[in-house]
Amino acid sequence: MELPLTTSDATPEFVTRALRMGGVIDSATSVTEVEHDTIGVGVGIVGQLARLQLRYEGVARGAPGTVILKLPSQFPENRAVADHFNFYEREGRFYQQLSEKLPLRAPACYWNYIDVTSNSFGLLLEDLGDRTMISQVTGVDHVRAAQSLRALGNLHGAWWASPALDSLDWMPRLDDPINLAAGQQYRDAWPLCAERIGDELPAGAIMLAERLQSVFENLMQTSVDDAPMTVCHGDFRADNLMFDDRASDEQDRVAVLDWQISYRGPAIADVANFLCQSLTVGERRAHEHDLVRAWYDSVTEAHGDELSGYTFDLAWDQYRRSTLVTTVYPVTAVGAMDPANDRGRELLLAMATRSFTAAIDLDAGEFLG
């Protein structure tokens, strides 16, 4: 199947074929009109997103009126990073094999195109646009943060040390070479990152980043050795969350998007990413200990038993250490990717300053030896 290069190239014929492949409509039904609304510019760094409003010919009972089309990035530098880490296939396999088995809300998938040979990928997803989104640049408050971490704890607890994790061989472990390669990405991107935003980072950030680079892989390996495995989202942050306070089922109140970076690893990394990148510095400082505790309790409840050998004190130390790793995404994005627009640049600067500030606040440098 020939995919459009950009979301704006999606024609009625293409969407018809895709929905028929996904079993959403049959041969007696066709899409006759498509209206495009580009979304997510400056939010999704390694993908293209558009809301497509559809009109049909024939019986379209149950067919969606709008869908979200997701395609690989058209920025060469962004696409290169995504291809290196296999982000597009990871998300396709997630919707193919895992999304319907999770104890949290993810968008329904209407079409899922995975062609590894031609390196072509595409998704048509449920439009959750009527939900509430909170700008990550603005930051979520501690109430929304607690709600989000309960949803995350449900995910982590359900897969905590599960033997079934071994069957997810398409989802790399945190210590697999594909993920450890982030260390070299960090080292390659850091000089340009420092040139672009070094003056805006908190005092001590440059020294910390330069110390971290040389031991990044060892830090990742240690984090895997110290905690049980579970399914991790990998990019759990405000721009990937959508809230619906009207939902009767609590598990439906937080929908989680963008599973490109999902992996098997220690759960606390997801918690650190969220708290260090989606809360303002002041909000994190005021509430992070209580929020990490609330996440820990939700994991225990979802797991259905005590987390043998994994105490809260250990989780807290791992949280502190994980703040170091939260710096890798913004550093790589600032130094090696195109942020697309001013909002993207503002987002990456916020992520970088918040992550480095958290690591400095929590004296995470002591874990570097």
N, C-alpha and C positions, 0 to 999 in steps of 0.2 A: 504494500500500500504506500502510495506517495503522500508524504505528509507536507502540510504547508510550512514554509520557512519561518513565517511569523504568524501570530494569532490573527492579524488583520487579513491574512490570505485565506482564512477558513471560509470556504464556499458552502452553499447549501448542499451541493453534491458530496463534498467531503464529509460534512456532518451527518448526512444521510447514511453514507457507507459506515461511518464510525458507529452510529447508534444501531445500525443493523448488525454489525459485527458483535456488539455488546449485548444483543438480544433485547434491546429496549423497544425497537419498532420492527415490524416485519416488512416484507416486500411490497405490501399494499399501501404503505405509508411512506411519505417523503417529506423532507424538510424543504420548504420553498423559499423561505427568507431567513437571513441571518443578520442581526444587528450586533455590531461589535462595540464593546466598552472595555478598553484596556485598563487593567487594574494592577496594583502591586508594584508599580514602578517606584524604585527606591525602597521597596520592602523585601521582595524576593530578588536576591542578588544573582542567583545562578539559574533562573528560569523566567519564562514569559508567561503571563497570566492575562486572560481576558474573560469577561462575562459575555456570553452569547445569548441573545434573546431570539427564540426560535418560533417560526410559524410553520404549520404542517399542512399537507394535503393528504386526505384519507383519514381513516380512523386512528386517532392518536391517543386513545384512552390510556392514561397512566404515564404518558411521555412527558418529560420535563419541559416547562415553558422557558426556562433558562438553565444554562450549564456553565461550568467553568472549564475553559480549555487551558491546559498547561503544556508548554513545549520547552525544549532546551533553550538556553540563552543564545542570543545572536551576537553577543560581545565575545570575540575570539578568546580573550584572556580569561573571561569567566567560564566559557565552555571548556577551556583547557583544564582548569582546576576541577570542574565537575566531572569531566571524563577521567581524570587521573584518579579520583576517589570513587568512581563508579556511582555517582549520586543518582543518575536517572534510572539505571537498572534497579538500584536498591529500592527506590520508591515504587517502581512498577511491581517488583516482587512483593512488596509490602501489601499493595492492594490486591494482588493476585492470591496471596496465601495467608495473610495475617489479619487484615483490617477488621474482618467480621468476627474474629475470635477475641477481640480485646474488650476489657471492661471499661471502656471509655468511648466517647463519640468521635468518630472520624467521618469525613464526607463519604457518601455512597459513590461508588465508581461505576460509570456507565460504559466506559470504553478504556481499554488499557493496552497500549501498543508497545511491545517490547521486541525489537529486532537487534540482537547483539551484533550480528554479522555486519549490518549496515550502520550500526551505532545510531539507530533511530528510535525515538521514544515519544510517547504522547499519552495524555490522559484527558478524559472528559469526566468531570466530577460534579457532584451535587453542589448547587449554589446555596450557600448558607448566609447570603447577604443580608437577611433580615435580622441576624444576630448582632449583638453589640461587640464592637472592636474597640480596643483602647490603644492609642498610639504608644509605641514603645519609646519614642523620643520623649513624650510627656511622662511616661512611667505609670505603672499600676500601683494602687495603694495596697496596704497590708491586708485589707479585707478580700480584695480580688486575688491577691497573692495566695492567701490561705485557701481560697476556693480552688485555684489552679493546682496547688500542691496536693490537695486531696485527690484530684483527678489523676495526677502523676503518681501518687502513692498507690492508687488502685492498680495502675499498670504495673508498677514495679513489684508490688506484693503478689499479684497473680502469677508472675513469671519468676519469682524469687527462687534462685537455685534449682529451677525446674529441669528435670532430665530432658524435657521436650525441646530445650534450647538447642541441643545438638542437631536437631532436624532442620534448623534455620540456617543451613550452610551458605545461603546467599547473603545473609546478614553478617558482616565481619565482626570478629571480636575486637575489642578496643586495642588489644596488643597484636593484632594481625599487621603484617607489613603495610597494607593499604592505609591503615590508620596511623601507624607509626611514621609514615611518610610526611605527616603533618609537621614533624620536627624540621625536616629540610625545607618545607614550604615556609615555615616560620623564619628560618635563618635567611632564606632567599629574599623574603619580603621585608624583613626588618629594616635594612638601610633606607629604603624608599619610604617606608612607614614613618621612621624617625624623622626623615627630612620633611615629610608632609605635615605631620601633626605632633612632632616631638615637643614643640614649645607649648602645646596645649595639654600635655599629659601631666599628672601630678608629680610633685617632687619625689625623686627616688625611682620613678617608673623606668627610666632608661637604664639605670644600673641593674634593676631587677630583671628586665627583659634580656639584657646581655648575659646575665648569669644563667637565666633559665634556658636559653637556647642550647647550651652545651650539654645539658642533662635532661632535655625534654623526653627523650625516649625512655630513659631510666625512670623518670617520674611516672610516665604512663604505665610502665611495667609494674612498678611498685603498687600503684593504685589497683591494678588487676589482682595482684597477689594478696591484697589485704581485705578483699570483700567478695561476697558471692556474686555470681553473674545474674543478670536479668535482662529484659528487653529495655533498651534506652532509646529515647526519641532522638537525642543528639543535637537538636536545635530548638529546645523548649524555651520559647520566649514570647513576649506579648504579641508581636506581629503575627504569630502563628496560632493564636488562641481566639475563639469566638464564643461569646457568652449568651445564654438564654435563660434568664431567671424565671421565665414562665413554665419551663419544662417540669412536668410532674415527677419525672425520674431524675434523681440527683445526678446520676451518671451521664445524663443527656445535657446537663447545664453548661458544660465546658466542652466545646468541640476543638479538636487538635488537628492542625493542618501541617503539611510539609514534612514528609517522612523520608526525605532524601538522605539524611545523615544518620539514620537509625543504625544501631549496632548492639552487640551483646557485650555488656560490661558492668562495672560498678555503678549503681544507681545514683550515687551522690553527685556525680558529674552533672546530671540533668538539673539537680537542685541548685548547684552552684551557678550554672549557666543562667538559670532563670533569675535568681535573686541578685546576681552581680550585674546583669545586663538589662533587666526589665523594671527594676525599681530605681528611683533616684537614690543618690548616695545617702541623703538624710533618712529616707524611708527604710532603706536597708539597715542602716546603723541602728535605728530605733527598734526594729522588729525581727531581725534575721535569726537570732537564737530561738525565739519562740516559733518562728516559721519552720525552721529546720526540725524542731521538736514535733510540731504538728505533722510534718511530712513523715517523720519516723513512726509516729503513732498510727498514721493511716496505712503505712506499709505493713506494720504488724497486724493491723485489723484485716487488711485484704489478704494477707498471707494465711491468716487463720491460726497462727501460732507465734510464739516468741521467736525472734530472730536469733537463733542459737549462735553464740559466739560473736554476735554483732551488736555491741552495746551502743547506747546513744553517745557516750563519750568517744568511742571509736568513730562513729559517724561524724561527730563534730570535728574531730581532728582531720578526717578525710575531706570534710567540707572546706576547711581552711586550706588544705593542700590543693584542692581542686580549683580554688580561685586562681591559682597560677595558670592552669590549663585554659581557663576562660579567656585568657588574653590572646590565644592563638587565632581564633576566628577573626576578630577585628583587625589584628595585625596583618594577617594574610590578605584580608579583603582590602584594607587600605593600601597595602603595598603591591598587590598583584592583580586586583580586579578593578573594573569600571563600576562606580556606584550608581551610574545612570542619571542621577539628577541631584539637586541640592538636598532633597529629603534623604536620599541615600547617603550622601556625605555626612549629613547631620546625625543620621542613625549610627553610622560607623564610628564617628567621633564619640557619641554618647556611650556606645558599647565599650570602646577602648578606655575612656577615662573612668567609667564605672568599674570595669574589671580590674584595672591596675590599682585603683583606689581601694577596692575591697581587699586585694592581696596585701597591700601595704598596711591597711587598717588592722588586718588579722595576723600580721607578722608571718605571712606564709613563706617568706624568704628563709626561715629556719629549716624548712624541709629541703632546701637546695644543698645543705651540707656546708 
